[in-house]
Amino acid sequence: MSSEDGDDGGYVHTPGSVEDGDADAESEDGEQSGPSGWLLVGVVTLATLVIPGIIYLYPTLLADHVPFLVAMLALPFIPALLLGGVGVWAMKE
């Protein structure tokens, strides 16, 4: 199965080594660079801190325009749409 010199010609991945084609795809940290990562961070922050904070602090924010029950359904729907849309957009890039 193996040759006498111990090199059978197979590929062995060495962690930390960068191939010629991989240098452009990833930064040195191994993280994706570009605006999509920061946009995802912003939308996740909005969805987990800002919108729940608005619902907690001002539950009657939309009560002047729509019934209370509709407002409590509409406000959580905003981050759901944003997370879904930005997630799909980020995966397509």
N, C-alpha and C positions, 0 to 999 in steps of 0.2 A: 504494500500500500504506500509506504513512504520511501523516498529515495535515500541513498546512503548518506548524503550530506544534510539531511533533515529538512530540506526545503521542498515541499510538495507543490509549490506554485499557487497555493490558495490565498485568499484575501484574509488578512487579519486586521481588524479595526483597532487602532491605537487611540484611546481617548485623549482629547486635547490636540490631536493633529488636524490640520485643515487641508482638505483637498483643494485642487485648483478651482473647481466649480462651486464649492461650498462657501468660499470667502465672501461672495456677493450676497448670498441668501441669508446669512446670519451675521450678527455683529459678534464682537469678541466674547461677550457675555453669554451668547447663545440665545439671546432674546430677540424678538422681532423688532426692528426699528421702523419708525414711520408714525403717521398720525392716527392710524387705526387703534393702536394700543392705548394712546392717551384718550382717545374718544371713548373707548370701552371703559376706562377708569372713570371718566367723567359721568357716563351714563349709569354705571353701577353705583357711584356715589349719590347721584340724583335719586336713583331708585331705592337706595337703602337708608339715606339720611334726610334728604330734602323733602320728598313727597310724604313719607311717614311723619316728618316733623310738622309739615303743614296740616296734615290730617289731625295730629295730636293737638297742636296749638290753636288752629282755627277751623274747627269742625263745621262751622256754618259759613265757610268761605263762599260757597256757591249757592247758599240758601236763598239769596235774593233773586236768583235767576231760575233755579230748578229746585224741585223738592229735595229734602234732606237725604232720603234714601238714594235718589239718583246721584247726588253729589258724592256719597260714600261709595258708590259703584264706579263713578267716572274718574275720580282722583287716582285710585290704584290702577286703573286701566292705562293711564298715561305712561308710567314706567314700564308696564308690560309691553306696550307697543314699541317704546324706544329700545328696550333690551332686545326684543325680537328683531327689529329692523337693523340695529347696529351690529348685532351678532351675525346676521346673514351677510351684511355688507363687509364686515371684517373677515369673514371666511372666504369671500369671493376674491379678496385682494391677494 
